[in-house]
Amino acid sequence: MRSHVTIAVVSSLLTALAARAETIDIAELKCHELIRAYPAEFVVIDAWLSGYYHAKSNKTELDRKQAAENTRKVLQFCKANPTVTVMQAIERLKGG
């Protein structure tokens, strides 16, 4: 049931993004762009990044508290390093 709700929420957010007719290349997304993103865009980007990195590490479970903490860390890093890409910020925070 939760996955149906999650899919519905993400779908509605993606629809909101599609209405703006934008394609986002996440690999090129700069920290300053993430910080200025509309809340609906931010949620979709955050979910995409979480899914991407979970898939890379072959994880299927989401620790909500850890995900929220990771988001906080990325935003804090991005505020201090606005010209870095978001994916570079994540890699640096992971120690990579």
C-alpha positions, 0 to 999 in steps of 0.5 A: 500500500505504501508503494502505491501512495509513494508512486502516486505522490512521485507521479503528481510531482513529476506531472508538476515538473512536466508542466514546466517542460524541463528536462534536468540532467542530474549529473550537471545539476549544480548545488546552487540550482538545488538550493533554489529549486521549487519544493516540488522539484526538490522532492523529485530530485531528492527521490531520484538521487536517493534511488540512484545511490540505493541502486548503485549499492544494491539496497532496496530498503530506505531508512527515513531518518538516515535519508533525511539526515543525508539530505540535510548534509547535502544541502549544508555542503551545497550552501558552502559549495554552490558551484559544485555539482550535486552528485560531486557533493554527494561523492565528497560527503561519502568520502569518494 
